[in-house]
Amino acid sequence: HDDWGGQYSPFFSPATVREMILPYLKRIVDFLHARGMYLHFHSCGKIELLVPAMIEAGVDVWCGQPINDRLAVLKEYGGRIKLEAEPLAFDKTYTEEEIKPAVTDFLDLYGPYINDIIVLNHSNKEEVYELVYAYSRKKLAT
């Protein structure tokens, strides 16, 4: 894992990624997949432009920052890569009254892509786990 971008854009072009990084990343992904493992790829920066290269390499999950348009990525590439997302900003202390609406809004927004996201809970608030679990059970049962 390494950061591929900064606050506004990737550090390098998709062509550079394909030439200089993708072949080696794909070797690692293929190695892991051959052993029944997944690649969880953490890379900071506004790098949604590079998601197609991640998919070409076979990356299973991308943990990117919220500065990326996750919904646009899911609409375009859902089913080919999973994204990490979090209902609560982990730099804020949420009260019990704030947790349910924050998690519910998050799940309403990302619900159509529930199969393509991995929900994080840096807050470790038990209510978050319970709400995500209940929502997922209902959504995936349909």
ROMI-490183 format. One record per residue (C-alpha): x, y, z; residue number from 1; residue in one letter. Coordinates in steps of 0.1 Angstrom, whole numbers, plus 5000, padded with zeros to 4 digits. Layout:
! ROMI-490183
    X    Y    Z   n res
    X    Y    Z NUM   a
...
END
This chain:
! ROMI-490183
    X    Y    Z   n res
 5000 5000 5000   1   h
 5011 5034 4992   2   d
 4995 5068 4986   3   d
 4988 5073 4949   4   w
 4976 5109 4952   5   g
 4972 5141 4970   6   g
 4943 5163 4980   7   q
 4932 5172 4945   8   y
 4945 5146 4921   9   s
 4966 5115 4916  10   p
 5004 5118 4917  11   f
 5006 5101 4883  12   f
 4985 5094 4852  13   s
 4966 5062 4845  14   p
 4991 5054 4817  15   a
 5020 5056 4842  16   t
 5001 5034 4867  17   v
 4995 5008 4839  18   r
 5031 5009 4828  19   e
 5050 5011 4861  20   m
 5028 4998 4889  21   i
 5000 4976 4875  22   l
 5021 4946 4863  23   p
 5038 4943 4897  24   y
 5005 4949 4917  25   l
 4988 4922 4895  26   k
 5016 4897 4904  27   r
 5009 4903 4941  28   i
 4971 4900 4936  29   v
 4975 4868 4915  30   d
 4997 4853 4942  31   f
 4972 4861 4969  32   l
 4942 4849 4949  33   h
 4959 4816 4941  34   a
 4961 4811 4979  35   r
 4925 4820 4986  36   g
 4932 4854 4999  37   m
 4920 4889 4989  38   y
 4939 4921 4984  39   l
 4927 4950 5005  40   h
 4943 4981 4989  41   f
 4947 5012 5010  42   h
 4958 5043 4990  43   s
 4951 5079 5000  44   c
 4945 5108 4978  45   g
 4919 5118 4953  46   k
 4926 5089 4930  47   i
 4892 5077 4918  48   e
 4906 5082 4883  49   l
 4929 5052 4889  50   l
 4901 5028 4900  51   v
 4901 5011 4865  52   p
 4938 5003 4869  53   a
 4931 4988 4904  54   m
 4904 4967 4888  55   i
 4927 4956 4860  56   e
 4952 4945 4887  57   a
 4925 4925 4904  58   g
 4923 4945 4936  59   v
 4894 4933 4957  60   d
 4888 4962 4981  61   v
 4899 4998 4979  62   w
 4902 5018 5011  63   c
 4902 5054 4998  64   g
 4896 5087 5015  65   q
 4861 5104 5016  66   p
 4875 5131 4992  67   i
 4868 5106 4964  68   n
 4833 5104 4949  69   d
 4825 5070 4962  70   r
 4790 5069 4948  71   l
 4803 5077 4913  72   a
 4829 5050 4917  73   v
 4802 5025 4929  74   l
 4778 5034 4901  75   k
 4806 5030 4875  76   e
 4825 5000 4889  77   y
 4802 4983 4914  78   g
 4805 4946 4912  79   g
 4841 4948 4900  80   r
 4857 4963 4932  81   i
 4845 4969 4967  82   k
 4850 5001 4986  83   l
 4854 5009 5023  84   e
 4830 5035 5037  85   a
 4821 5048 5071  86   e
 4788 5062 5084  87   p
 4804 5083 5111  88   l
 4833 5108 5109  89   a
 4857 5093 5133  90   f
 4871 5126 5144  91   d
 4838 5135 5160  92   k
 4823 5122 5193  93   t
 4787 5112 5184  94   y
 4760 5112 5210  95   t
 4734 5083 5211  96   e
 4708 5107 5196  97   e
 4731 5115 5166  98   e
 4742 5079 5158  99   i
 4709 5065 5144 100   k
 4702 5094 5120 101   p
 4738 5094 5108 102   a
 4740 5057 5102 103   v
 4705 5056 5087 104   t
 4714 5084 5062 105   d
 4746 5066 5053 106   f
 4727 5034 5047 107   l
 4700 5051 5027 108   d
 4727 5066 5005 109   l
 4749 5035 5001 110   y
 4721 5009 5004 111   g
 4718 5002 4967 112   p
 4755 4992 4968 113   y
 4755 4972 5000 114   i
 4772 4943 4983 115   n
 4800 4965 4971 116   d
 4809 4983 5003 117   i
 4827 4973 5035 118   i
 4813 4994 5063 119   v
 4839 5007 5087 120   l
 4832 5017 5123 121   n
 4862 5036 5137 122   h
 4839 5050 5164 123   s
 4834 5015 5178 124   n
 4800 5025 5189 125   k
 4779 4993 5194 126   e
 4748 5010 5180 127   e
 4766 5014 5146 128   v
 4772 4977 5143 129   y
 4736 4969 5153 130   e
 4721 4993 5128 131   l
 4744 4982 5099 132   v
 4737 4945 5107 133   y
 4699 4950 5108 134   a
 4699 4970 5076 135   y
 4721 4946 5058 136   s
 4700 4916 5068 137   r
 4669 4933 5054 138   k
 4685 4945 5023 139   k
 4703 4913 5014 140   l
 4672 4892 5021 141   a
 4653 4909 4993 142   t
END
